[in-house]
Amino acid sequence: MGEVAKLDSSEARVLAPITPMEMIDRAIQSGASIEALERLMALQERWEAGQGRKAYDAAISAAKAEIPPIMKNREVDFTSQKGRTNYRHEDMAQIAATIDPILSQHGLSYRFRTMQTEGAVSVTCIVSHRDGYSEETTLSGAPDQSGNKNSIQAVGSTVTYLQRYTLKSALGLAASQDDDAKGATSTKMINADQFMALQGLVEESGADVPKLLQFLRAETLEELTLHQFDTAMAALRKKQAQKEKPE
């Protein structure tokens, strides 16, 4: 019986996986060449990256299962030459208060990187795991000239907006459709990338946003259904083609 146990133990040692670091240690002891050690070091880096990615994916999945829909706590309401703009949204403080404790429990954190080029602002949300792996989500947009903002306020508004949407896109967050805890709608809504594509086409075609919303029977471009999005994109492409047609 002791011999069987001994054999099983020996087989277990043979079958046990060897990490790249263990391979490096053995190579050093056997006097391996510098080239061989460099290849093993590269293998170790890829192995660590793979392990980090697995830990990151597991943490994101666990965190998303615990994060509830985020209540909309702010209202935008102003009138410009194009008409009245009115909608509700969740601000960064509301998002942070909801997600930060949960992300922290799973070893996750986030930060933002901002860049400004001529006529555009880009924000990158970087979500990191404590094991070292991170992923980035970037969105860009023009300075927000709505309301009575000056140039600095216009840039700041866009940065804040893009921070919210890059973070929501990176984590796959959902916002509640109402303020009385009745829960989010089951209708599929557009995501951040689709909204930015729509906003870009609105600017290129010179569309009147209030008229477009009236046509779509929607309150805001941020909260279109996928069906409304397809309808809007088709109408905007048609308008853009007519605008570019030579007279």
Summary of the structure (lengths in Angstrom):
residues: 247
radius of gyration: 25.9
end to end distance: 95.0
largest distance: 95.0
contacts: 647
relative contact order: 0.10
helix: 55%
strand: 19%
